[in-house]
Amino acid sequence: MATFSTYQVKENQSIIDLGTQIYGTPDGAVLLADDNGLGLTTDLAAGQVLKIQPDQVINDGLVEYFSLRNIELSTGPAELTEIVEGFDYRFNFELS
């Protein structure tokens, strides 16, 4: 019988992000989607709670890498919400 825990989705995280972060490979997304009745392309909402199976990790090394560095994968679209005063992001190029 499966042992479940929960994970709260962060902003801009996808099933593929979480499958990779929690199970150590993008293939973990299939398990994650199946356990939660979702499709691989289902959009997740920040704050959404998903069931996970921590005892089903596929790649321990990658999961440990993310954990030790406090890395939380988030590849969804991000919006630029803050402009830093005094920072000029424009570039001038001259061809010679």
C-alpha angles and dihedrals in degrees: 000000000000121000112218134200127172136247126196112221117237125214115291096008120142133199088256091051091052095042088055095043098044102033100026098243138059086245086073087073089075091057092044093049092046094049091052101039092246135132123240090251097044112131112237124215124224107257094026111138118224131190113240134183107221091183091062098067110150100192111030092181095059094043089051091048092055093043097050091050096041090239117167112185115230117165099159122115114291127199125220101240103165133050114202113227114243095014114122111198096180121107129207118212127190124193116213 
